[in-house]
């Protein structure tokens, strides 16, 4: 009777340790997956922000009218200049977009 009880207790201890080890492995996998999901949620939030607010010209025009009213003005892109520093501390001002000559 003592041998059967001892074997039964030994089987329970081994079974418990196997279940505990497998549970620990599953918990590690769950932690890793949750960590990956957290970083993906942050990235999704950034992409959604960019998509919702920055990629739509209509949305930008709506924000311009809503928040800036007369603060922003429309200019021709040819009027934009580029400032670059040259050797000997000289500053050169050039057109942002080079004018294209069309030969007709």
MOPAC internal coordinates of N, CA, C and O (Angstrom, degrees):
PM7 1SCF
backbone

  N    0.0000 0     0.00 0     0.00 0    0    0    0
  C    1.4379 1     0.00 0     0.00 0    1    0    0
  C    1.5334 1   111.24 1     0.00 0    2    1    0
  O    1.2310 1   120.87 1   139.44 1    3    2    1
  N    1.3346 1   115.95 1   -40.56 1    3    2    1
  C    1.4508 1   120.36 1   179.57 1    5    3    2
  C    1.5273 1   110.42 1   -64.49 1    6    5    3
  O    1.2310 1   120.36 1   142.87 1    7    6    5
  N    1.3381 1   116.92 1   -37.13 1    7    6    5
  C    1.4638 1   120.05 1  -179.61 1    9    7    6
  C    1.5271 1   110.63 1   -66.21 1   10    9    7
  O    1.2310 1   120.44 1   138.92 1   11   10    9
  N    1.3021 1   116.76 1   -41.08 1   11   10    9
  C    1.4729 1   120.81 1  -179.98 1   13   11   10
  C    1.5297 1   109.63 1   -64.72 1   14   13   11
  O    1.2310 1   119.92 1   137.17 1   15   14   13
  N    1.3149 1   117.75 1   -42.83 1   15   14   13
  C    1.4638 1   122.07 1   178.53 1   17   15   14
  C    1.5272 1   110.22 1   -64.33 1   18   17   15
  O    1.2310 1   120.22 1   137.59 1   19   18   17
  N    1.3138 1   117.18 1   -42.41 1   19   18   17
  C    1.4604 1   121.35 1   179.20 1   21   19   18
  C    1.5285 1   111.23 1   -64.82 1   22   21   19
  O    1.2310 1   120.20 1   137.35 1   23   22   21
  N    1.3269 1   117.21 1   -42.65 1   23   22   21
  C    1.4743 1   121.53 1   178.08 1   25   23   22
  C    1.5203 1   109.87 1   -65.25 1   26   25   23
  O    1.2310 1   120.10 1   138.45 1   27   26   25
  N    1.3199 1   117.42 1   -41.55 1   27   26   25
  C    1.4586 1   121.64 1   179.12 1   29   27   26
  C    1.5342 1   111.08 1   -62.41 1   30   29   27
  O    1.2310 1   120.37 1   135.74 1   31   30   29
  N    1.3230 1   116.89 1   -44.26 1   31   30   29
  C    1.4736 1   120.91 1   178.12 1   33   31   30
  C    1.5242 1   110.25 1   -65.08 1   34   33   31
  O    1.2310 1   119.91 1   140.38 1   35   34   33
  N    1.3246 1   117.77 1   -39.62 1   35   34   33
  C    1.4649 1   121.79 1   178.21 1   37   35   34
  C    1.5333 1   110.75 1   -63.50 1   38   37   35
  O    1.2310 1   120.20 1   138.01 1   39   38   37
  N    1.3211 1   117.23 1   -41.99 1   39   38   37
  C    1.4704 1   121.62 1   178.09 1   41   39   38
  C    1.5260 1   109.89 1   -64.70 1   42   41   39
  O    1.2310 1   119.71 1   138.88 1   43   42   41
  N    1.3203 1   118.16 1   -41.12 1   43   42   41
  C    1.4671 1   121.46 1   177.73 1   45   43   42
  C    1.5290 1   111.57 1   -63.50 1   46   45   43
  O    1.2310 1   120.06 1   138.43 1   47   46   45
  N    1.3194 1   117.48 1   -41.57 1   47   46   45
  C    1.4707 1   121.38 1   179.10 1   49   47   46
  C    1.5243 1   109.67 1   -64.49 1   50   49   47
  O    1.2310 1   119.85 1   133.70 1   51   50   49
  N    1.3396 1   117.88 1   -46.30 1   51   50   49
  C    1.4655 1   121.15 1   179.06 1   53   51   50
  C    1.5263 1   110.83 1   -64.06 1   54   53   51
  O    1.2310 1   120.38 1   137.28 1   55   54   53
  N    1.3206 1   116.87 1   -42.72 1   55   54   53
  C    1.4681 1   120.54 1   177.93 1   57   55   54
  C    1.5167 1   112.00 1   -61.85 1   58   57   55
  O    1.2310 1   120.93 1   138.10 1   59   58   57
  N    1.3262 1   115.82 1   -41.90 1   59   58   57
  C    1.4661 1   120.87 1   178.77 1   61   59   58
  C    1.5258 1   110.80 1   -63.55 1   62   61   59
  O    1.2310 1   120.29 1   136.85 1   63   62   61
  N    1.3199 1   117.06 1   -43.15 1   63   62   61
  C    1.4674 1   119.18 1   179.95 1   65   63   62
  C    1.5263 1   111.04 1   -66.60 1   66   65   63
  O    1.2310 1   119.57 1   142.37 1   67   66   65
  N    1.3348 1   118.43 1   -37.63 1   67   66   65
  C    1.4655 1   120.64 1   177.00 1   69   67   66
  C    1.5261 1   111.38 1   -64.48 1   70   69   67
  O    1.2310 1   120.62 1   135.95 1   71   70   69
  N    1.3271 1   116.42 1   -44.05 1   71   70   69
  C    1.4661 1   120.25 1   178.53 1   73   71   70
  C    1.5232 1   110.31 1   -64.09 1   74   73   71
  O    1.2310 1   120.40 1   138.42 1   75   74   73
  N    1.3306 1   116.84 1   -41.58 1   75   74   73
  C    1.4626 1   120.66 1   179.96 1   77   75   74
  C    1.5263 1   110.99 1   -63.56 1   78   77   75
  O    1.2310 1   119.93 1   137.04 1   79   78   77
  N    1.3300 1   117.75 1   -42.96 1   79   78   77
  C    1.4657 1   120.85 1   178.80 1   81   79   78
  C    1.5192 1   111.60 1   -64.95 1   82   81   79
  O    1.2310 1   120.07 1   136.78 1   83   82   81
  N    1.3132 1   117.47 1   -43.22 1   83   82   81
  C    1.4617 1   119.37 1   179.71 1   85   83   82
  C    1.5282 1   110.75 1   -67.41 1   86   85   83
  O    1.2310 1   120.18 1   143.41 1   87   86   85
  N    1.3321 1   117.26 1   -36.59 1   87   86   85
  C    1.4595 1   121.13 1   176.77 1   89   87   86
  C    1.5253 1   110.89 1   -64.82 1   90   89   87
  O    1.2310 1   120.10 1   140.33 1   91   90   89
  N    1.3265 1   117.41 1   -39.67 1   91   90   89
  C    1.4656 1   121.40 1   177.99 1   93   91   90
  C    1.5238 1   110.80 1   -62.84 1   94   93   91
  O    1.2310 1   120.23 1   138.10 1   95   94   93
  N    1.3347 1   117.17 1   -41.90 1   95   94   93
  C    1.4692 1   120.63 1   178.25 1   97   95   94
  C    1.5280 1   110.63 1   -63.56 1   98   97   95
  O    1.2310 1   120.66 1   138.12 1   99   98   97
  N    1.3294 1   116.35 1   -41.88 1   99   98   97
  C    1.4671 1   119.98 1   179.00 1  101   99   98
  C    1.5227 1   110.59 1   -65.09 1  102  101   99
  O    1.2310 1   119.87 1   138.59 1  103  102  101
  N    1.3377 1   117.85 1   -41.41 1  103  102  101
  C    1.4625 1   121.05 1   177.76 1  105  103  102
  C    1.5236 1   111.42 1   -62.80 1  106  105  103
  O    1.2310 1   119.78 1   141.41 1  107  106  105
  N    1.3246 1   118.03 1   -38.59 1  107  106  105
  C    1.4674 1   121.21 1   177.12 1  109  107  106
  C    1.5277 1   110.76 1   -63.27 1  110  109  107
  O    1.2310 1   120.70 1   137.54 1  111  110  109
  N    1.3312 1   116.26 1   -42.46 1  111  110  109
  C    1.4679 1   119.68 1   178.07 1  113  111  110
  C    1.5260 1   111.02 1   -64.09 1  114  113  111
  O    1.2310 1   120.63 1   138.48 1  115  114  113
  N    1.3178 1   116.40 1   -41.52 1  115  114  113
  C    1.4685 1   120.65 1   178.86 1  117  115  114
  C    1.5211 1   110.44 1   -63.28 1  118  117  115
  O    1.2310 1   119.83 1   137.53 1  119  118  117
  N    1.3244 1   117.93 1   -42.47 1  119  118  117
  C    1.4638 1   121.38 1   178.67 1  121  119  118
  C    1.5237 1   110.85 1   -61.79 1  122  121  119
  O    1.2310 1   120.64 1   135.02 1  123  122  121
  N    1.3366 1   116.39 1   -44.98 1  123  122  121
  C    1.4644 1   120.36 1   179.73 1  125  123  122
  C    1.5188 1   110.78 1   -62.15 1  126  125  123
  O    1.2310 1   120.44 1   135.73 1  127  126  125
  N    1.3124 1   116.77 1   -44.27 1  127  126  125
  C    1.4637 1   120.76 1  -179.31 1  129  127  126
  C    1.5254 1   110.42 1   -65.20 1  130  129  127
  O    1.2310 1   119.97 1   137.10 1  131  130  129
  N    1.3361 1   117.67 1   -42.90 1  131  130  129
  C    1.4649 1   120.45 1   178.30 1  133  131  130
  C    1.5188 1   111.68 1   -63.81 1  134  133  131
  O    1.2310 1   120.12 1   143.55 1  135  134  133
  N    1.3207 1   117.37 1   -36.45 1  135  134  133
  C    1.4615 1   121.21 1   176.81 1  137  135  134
  C    1.5281 1   110.34 1   -64.32 1  138  137  135
  O    1.2310 1   120.66 1   136.05 1  139  138  137
  N    1.3317 1   116.34 1   -43.95 1  139  138  137
  C    1.4637 1   120.50 1   177.23 1  141  139  138
  C    1.5247 1   111.38 1   -63.90 1  142  141  139
  O    1.2310 1   120.48 1   140.01 1  143  142  141
  N    1.3255 1   116.68 1   -39.99 1  143  142  141
  C    1.4584 1   120.43 1   178.88 1  145  143  142
  C    1.5250 1   110.13 1   -63.81 1  146  145  143
  O    1.2310 1   120.02 1   140.71 1  147  146  145
  N    1.3296 1   117.57 1   -39.29 1  147  146  145
  C    1.4621 1   120.64 1   179.11 1  149  147  146
  C    1.5178 1   112.19 1   -61.29 1  150  149  147
  O    1.2310 1   120.20 1   135.19 1  151  150  149
  N    1.3357 1   117.23 1   -44.81 1  151  150  149
  C    1.4627 1   119.65 1   179.54 1  153  151  150
  C    1.5274 1   110.93 1   -68.94 1  154  153  151
  O    1.2310 1   120.38 1   145.45 1  155  154  153
  N    1.3302 1   116.88 1   -34.55 1  155  154  153
  C    1.4582 1   119.43 1   177.62 1  157  155  154
  C    1.5287 1   111.39 1   -69.45 1  158  157  155
  O    1.2310 1   119.89 1   146.77 1  159  158  157
  N    1.3337 1   117.82 1   -33.23 1  159  158  157
  C    1.4638 1   120.44 1   176.58 1  161  159  158
  C    1.5203 1   110.87 1   -64.75 1  162  161  159
  O    1.2310 1   120.46 1   139.69 1  163  162  161
  N    1.3299 1   116.72 1   -40.31 1  163  162  161
  C    1.4656 1   120.25 1   177.90 1  165  163  162
  C    1.5252 1   109.82 1   -63.18 1  166  165  163
  O    1.2310 1   120.83 1   134.26 1  167  166  165
  N    1.3282 1   116.02 1   -45.74 1  167  166  165
  C    1.4632 1   120.09 1   179.49 1  169  167  166
  C    1.5227 1   110.66 1   -63.44 1  170  169  167
  O    1.2310 1   119.97 1   139.54 1  171  170  169
  N    1.3261 1   117.67 1   -40.46 1  171  170  169
  C    1.4610 1   121.36 1   177.64 1  173  171  170
  C    1.5186 1   110.57 1   -61.61 1  174  173  171
  O    1.2310 1   120.71 1   138.58 1  175  174  173
  N    1.3280 1   116.26 1   -41.42 1  175  174  173
  C    1.4601 1   119.49 1   178.55 1  177  175  174
  C    1.5180 1   112.22 1   -61.84 1  178  177  175
  O    1.2310 1   120.39 1   138.60 1  179  178  177
  N    1.3209 1   116.85 1   -41.40 1  179  178  177
  C    1.4657 1   120.48 1   178.78 1  181  179  178
  C    1.5201 1   111.15 1   -66.41 1  182  181  179
  O    1.2310 1   120.33 1   138.44 1  183  182  181
  N    1.3223 1   116.98 1   -41.56 1  183  182  181
  C    1.4631 1   120.71 1   179.96 1  185  183  182
  C    1.5263 1   110.51 1   -67.38 1  186  185  183
  O    1.2310 1   120.42 1   139.70 1  187  186  185
  N    1.3257 1   116.80 1   -40.30 1  187  186  185
  C    1.4647 1   120.05 1   178.46 1  189  187  186
  C    1.5223 1   110.56 1   -64.59 1  190  189  187
  O    1.2310 1   120.46 1   140.23 1  191  190  189
  N    1.3379 1   116.72 1   -39.77 1  191  190  189
  C    1.4551 1   120.31 1   177.41 1  193  191  190
  C    1.5237 1   110.37 1   -61.08 1  194  193  191
  O    1.2310 1   121.04 1   132.74 1  195  194  193
  N    1.3204 1   115.61 1   -47.26 1  195  194  193
  C    1.4628 1   119.51 1   179.19 1  197  195  194
  C    1.5149 1   110.98 1   -62.13 1  198  197  195
  O    1.2310 1   120.60 1   136.54 1  199  198  197
  N    1.3155 1   116.46 1   -43.46 1  199  198  197
  C    1.4561 1   120.41 1  -178.24 1  201  199  198
  C    1.5252 1   111.70 1   -66.27 1  202  201  199
  O    1.2310 1   120.56 1   135.75 1  203  202  201
  N    1.3278 1   116.53 1   -44.25 1  203  202  201
  C    1.4607 1   120.09 1  -175.15 1  205  203  202
  C    1.5237 1   113.18 1   -73.40 1  206  205  203
  O    1.2310 1   120.57 1   141.23 1  207  206  205
  N    1.3114 1   116.51 1   -38.77 1  207  206  205
  C    1.4520 1   119.02 1  -169.30 1  209  207  206
  C    1.5209 1   115.46 1  -110.07 1  210  209  207
  O    1.2310 1   119.82 1   155.98 1  211  210  209
  N    1.3130 1   117.95 1   -24.02 1  211  210  209
  C    1.4547 1   118.36 1  -172.68 1  213  211  210
  C    1.5213 1   114.20 1  -109.89 1  214  213  211
  O    1.2310 1   119.14 1   157.96 1  215  214  213
  N    1.3088 1   119.24 1   -22.04 1  215  214  213
  C    1.4533 1   119.95 1  -171.43 1  217  215  214
  C    1.5209 1   113.45 1   -92.24 1  218  217  215
  O    1.2310 1   119.35 1   165.59 1  219  218  217
  N    1.2901 1   118.84 1   -14.41 1  219  218  217
  C    1.4533 1   121.41 1  -175.55 1  221  219  218
  C    1.5337 1   111.05 1   -98.98 1  222  221  219
  O    1.2310 1   119.86 1   -62.62 1  223  222  221
  N    1.3245 1   117.88 1   117.38 1  223  222  221
  C    1.4730 1   119.39 1   177.28 1  225  223  222
  C    1.5270 1   112.21 1   -61.32 1  226  225  223
  O    1.2310 1   120.72 1   144.12 1  227  226  225
  N    1.3349 1   116.23 1   -35.88 1  227  226  225
  C    1.4582 1   119.01 1   179.24 1  229  227  226
  C    1.5277 1   110.54 1   -63.20 1  230  229  227
  O    1.2310 1   121.02 1   139.71 1  231  230  229
  N    1.3304 1   115.66 1   -40.29 1  231  230  229
  C    1.4536 1   120.50 1   179.37 1  233  231  230
  C    1.5295 1   110.25 1   -64.94 1  234  233  231
  O    1.2310 1   120.45 1   138.75 1  235  234  233
  N    1.3428 1   116.74 1   -41.25 1  235  234  233
  C    1.4669 1   120.00 1   178.46 1  237  235  234
  C    1.5203 1   111.13 1   -63.76 1  238  237  235
  O    1.2310 1   120.33 1   139.64 1  239  238  237
  N    1.3273 1   116.97 1   -40.36 1  239  238  237
  C    1.4624 1   119.83 1   177.67 1  241  239  238
  C    1.5300 1   110.67 1   -65.84 1  242  241  239
  O    1.2310 1   120.70 1   142.53 1  243  242  241
  N    1.3155 1   116.26 1   -37.47 1  243  242  241
  C    1.4579 1   120.16 1   177.37 1  245  243  242
  C    1.5279 1   110.48 1   -63.37 1  246  245  243
  O    1.2310 1   120.07 1   135.95 1  247  246  245
  N    1.3301 1   117.47 1   -44.05 1  247  246  245
  C    1.4663 1   120.84 1   178.47 1  249  247  246
  C    1.5207 1   111.22 1   -66.31 1  250  249  247
  O    1.2310 1   120.63 1   142.31 1  251  250  249
  N    1.3184 1   116.40 1   -37.69 1  251  250  249
  C    1.4625 1   119.87 1   177.59 1  253  251  250
  C    1.5227 1   109.64 1   -59.35 1  254  253  251
  O    1.2310 1   120.70 1   132.29 1  255  254  253
  N    1.3233 1   116.27 1   -47.71 1  255  254  253
  C    1.4589 1   119.73 1  -179.39 1  257  255  254
  C    1.5235 1   111.36 1   -67.39 1  258  257  255
  O    1.2310 1   120.50 1   144.00 1  259  258  257
  N    1.3144 1   116.66 1   -36.00 1  259  258  257
  C    1.4582 1   120.63 1  -175.80 1  261  259  258
  C    1.5271 1   112.86 1   -75.97 1  262  261  259
  O    1.2310 1   119.77 1   137.03 1  263  262  261
  N    1.3217 1   118.03 1   -42.97 1  263  262  261
  C    1.4600 1   120.67 1  -171.43 1  265  263  262
  C    1.5252 1   114.56 1  -106.00 1  266  265  263
  O    1.2310 1   119.83 1   147.12 1  267  266  265
  N    1.3125 1   117.94 1   -32.88 1  267  266  265
  C    1.4536 1   119.48 1  -171.88 1  269  267  266
  C    1.5224 1   113.92 1  -106.09 1  270  269  267
  O    1.2310 1   119.88 1   159.61 1  271  270  269
  N    1.2886 1   117.84 1   -20.39 1  271  270  269
  C    1.4479 1   125.70 1  -179.04 1  273  271  270
  C    1.5215 1   111.80 1    41.95 1  274  273  271
  O    1.2310 1   119.72 1    85.30 1  275  274  273
  N    1.3369 1   118.13 1   -94.70 1  275  274  273
  C    1.4639 1   120.28 1  -175.08 1  277  275  274
  C    1.5184 1   113.09 1  -103.13 1  278  277  275
  O    1.2310 1   119.51 1  -173.52 1  279  278  277
  N    1.3240 1   118.54 1     6.48 1  279  278  277
  C    1.4602 1   121.33 1  -178.75 1  281  279  278
  C    1.5232 1   112.15 1   -73.18 1  282  281  279
  O    1.2310 1   120.27 1   149.02 1  283  282  281
  N    1.3069 1   117.08 1   -30.98 1  283  282  281
  C    1.4631 1   121.09 1  -179.03 1  285  283  282
  C    1.5200 1   109.66 1  -101.85 1  286  285  283
  O    1.2310 1   121.82 1   -41.73 1  287  286  285
  N    1.3228 1   114.12 1   138.27 1  287  286  285
  C    1.4671 1   118.73 1   177.65 1  289  287  286
  C    1.5210 1   108.79 1  -123.77 1  290  289  287
  O    1.2310 1   121.30 1   -26.77 1  291  290  289
  N    1.3008 1   115.12 1   153.23 1  291  290  289
  C    1.4521 1   121.13 1  -179.66 1  293  291  290
  C    1.5302 1   108.57 1   -90.53 1  294  293  291
  O    1.2310 1   120.80 1   -49.93 1  295  294  293
  N    1.3514 1   116.07 1   130.07 1  295  294  293
  C    1.4595 1   119.99 1   176.81 1  297  295  294
  C    1.5221 1   109.17 1  -129.03 1  298  297  295
  O    1.2310 1   121.49 1   -19.06 1  299  298  297
  N    1.3031 1   114.76 1   160.94 1  299  298  297
  C    1.4563 1   120.76 1   177.53 1  301  299  298
  C    1.5272 1   108.77 1   -78.17 1  302  301  299
  O    1.2310 1   120.15 1   -41.41 1  303  302  301
  N    1.3050 1   117.31 1   138.59 1  303  302  301
  C    1.4670 1   120.85 1  -176.87 1  305  303  302
  C    1.5299 1   111.67 1   -64.58 1  306  305  303
  O    1.2310 1   120.20 1   156.49 1  307  306  305
  N    1.2927 1   117.21 1   -23.51 1  307  306  305
  C    1.4702 1   120.86 1   178.99 1  309  307  306
  C    1.5328 1   110.49 1   -69.04 1  310  309  307
  O    1.2310 1   119.82 1   156.34 1  311  310  309
  N    1.3310 1   117.94 1   -23.66 1  311  310  309
  C    1.4588 1   121.64 1   179.91 1  313  311  310
  C    1.5314 1   112.40 1   -76.71 1  314  313  311
  O    1.2310 1   119.58 1   166.66 1  315  314  313
  N    1.3157 1   118.41 1   -13.34 1  315  314  313
  C    1.4641 1   121.20 1  -178.34 1  317  315  314
  C    1.5241 1   109.50 1   -76.48 1  318  317  315
  O    1.2310 1   120.74 1   -44.89 1  319  318  317
  N    1.3055 1   116.19 1   135.11 1  319  318  317
  C    1.4654 1   122.20 1  -179.03 1  321  319  318
  C    1.5260 1   110.08 1  -112.89 1  322  321  319
  O    1.2310 1   121.40 1   -23.96 1  323  322  321
  N    1.3332 1   114.94 1   156.04 1  323  322  321
  C    1.4567 1   121.66 1   178.42 1  325  323  322
  C    1.5250 1   108.21 1  -115.76 1  326  325  323
  O    1.2310 1   120.86 1   -49.90 1  327  326  325
  N    1.3261 1   115.97 1   130.10 1  327  326  325
  C    1.4580 1   121.44 1   179.56 1  329  327  326
  C    1.5209 1   107.88 1  -106.45 1  330  329  327
  O    1.2310 1   120.96 1   -53.44 1  331  330  329
  N    1.3278 1   115.77 1   126.56 1  331  330  329
  C    1.4625 1   119.56 1   178.78 1  333  331  330
  C    1.5214 1   109.37 1  -133.52 1  334  333  331
  O    1.2310 1   121.36 1   -33.46 1  335  334  333
  N    1.3142 1   115.00 1   146.54 1  335  334  333
  C    1.4564 1   121.17 1  -178.89 1  337  335  334
  C    1.5268 1   108.02 1   -91.87 1  338  337  335
  O    1.2310 1   120.86 1   -50.59 1  339  338  337
  N    1.2975 1   115.96 1   129.41 1  339  338  337
  C    1.4591 1   122.21 1   178.58 1  341  339  338
  C    1.5240 1   109.58 1  -105.62 1  342  341  339
  O    1.2310 1   121.12 1    -0.03 1  343  342  341
  N    1.3154 1   115.47 1   179.97 1  343  342  341
  C    1.4616 1   120.51 1   178.16 1  345  343  342
  C    1.5247 1   110.35 1   -62.48 1  346  345  343
  O    1.2310 1   120.93 1   -22.23 1  347  346  345
  N    1.3093 1   115.83 1   157.77 1  347  346  345
  C    1.4660 1   123.91 1   179.45 1  349  347  346
  C    1.5270 1   112.01 1    60.94 1  350  349  347
  O    1.2310 1   120.00 1  -149.75 1  351  350  349
  N    1.3378 1   117.60 1    30.25 1  351  350  349
  C    1.4679 1   123.82 1   176.72 1  353  351  350
  C    1.5280 1   114.00 1    59.70 1  354  353  351
  O    1.2310 1   120.12 1  -151.09 1  355  354  353
  N    1.3060 1   117.38 1    28.91 1  355  354  353
  C    1.4551 1   120.70 1   173.85 1  357  355  354
  C    1.5183 1   108.95 1   -88.63 1  358  357  355
  O    1.2310 1   120.61 1   -34.27 1  359  358  357
  N    1.3026 1   116.45 1   145.73 1  359  358  357
  C    1.4656 1   121.88 1   178.28 1  361  359  358
  C    1.5182 1   107.71 1  -111.07 1  362  361  359
  O    1.2310 1   121.19 1   -48.18 1  363  362  361
  N    1.3193 1   115.34 1   131.82 1  363  362  361
  C    1.4604 1   120.73 1   179.80 1  365  363  362
  C    1.5205 1   108.84 1  -113.33 1  366  365  363
  O    1.2310 1   120.69 1   -47.71 1  367  366  365
  N    1.3173 1   116.28 1   132.29 1  367  366  365
  C    1.4561 1   122.31 1   177.48 1  369  367  366
  C    1.5182 1   107.40 1  -109.93 1  370  369  367
  O    1.2310 1   121.22 1   -59.68 1  371  370  369
  N    1.3296 1   115.28 1   120.32 1  371  370  369
  C    1.4634 1   120.45 1   179.66 1  373  371  370
  C    1.5218 1   109.61 1  -128.91 1  374  373  371
  O    1.2310 1   121.03 1   -12.57 1  375  374  373
  N    1.3139 1   115.64 1   167.43 1  375  374  373
  C    1.4635 1   120.00 1   176.32 1  377  375  374
  C    1.5194 1   109.62 1   -68.62 1  378  377  375
  O    1.2310 1   120.57 1   -38.29 1  379  378  377
  N    1.3187 1   116.51 1   141.71 1  379  378  377
  C    1.4560 1   121.16 1   178.82 1  381  379  378
  C    1.5265 1   110.12 1   -67.03 1  382  381  379
  O    1.2310 1   120.95 1   139.08 1  383  382  381
  N    1.2993 1   115.78 1   -40.92 1  383  382  381
  C    1.4653 1   121.37 1   176.52 1  385  383  382
  C    1.5179 1   107.01 1  -117.81 1  386  385  383
  O    1.2310 1   121.53 1   -53.96 1  387  386  385
  N    1.3213 1   114.68 1   126.04 1  387  386  385
  C    1.4546 1   118.61 1   179.77 1  389  387  386
  C    1.5193 1   109.64 1   -68.94 1  390  389  387
  O    1.2310 1   121.46 1   -41.54 1  391  390  389
  N    1.3154 1   114.81 1   138.46 1  391  390  389
  C    1.4599 1   119.45 1   179.69 1  393  391  390
  C    1.5191 1   108.69 1   -73.68 1  394  393  391
  O    1.2310 1   121.35 1   -45.50 1  395  394  393
  N    1.2983 1   115.02 1   134.50 1  395  394  393
  C    1.4616 1   120.64 1  -178.32 1  397  395  394
  C    1.5270 1   108.00 1  -100.43 1  398  397  395
  O    1.2310 1   121.76 1   -51.57 1  399  398  397
  N    1.3148 1   114.24 1   128.43 1  399  398  397
  C    1.4653 1   119.51 1   178.04 1  401  399  398
  C    1.5135 1   108.25 1   -90.92 1  402  401  399
  O    1.2310 1   121.32 1   -52.54 1  403  402  401
  N    1.2892 1   115.09 1   127.46 1  403  402  401
  C    1.4561 1   120.03 1  -179.76 1  405  403  402
  C    1.5071 1   108.39 1  -101.94 1  406  405  403
  O    1.2310 1   120.41 1   -60.37 1  407  406  405
  N    1.3338 1   116.81 1   119.63 1  407  406  405
  C    1.4649 1   121.62 1   177.53 1  409  407  406
  C    1.5243 1   108.69 1   -88.08 1  410  409  407
  O    1.2310 1   121.07 1   -61.72 1  411  410  409
  N    1.2928 1   115.56 1   118.28 1  411  410  409
  C    1.4706 1   118.94 1  -179.15 1  413  411  410
  C    1.5102 1   110.37 1  -108.02 1  414  413  411
  O    1.2310 1   120.10 1   180.00 1  415  414  413

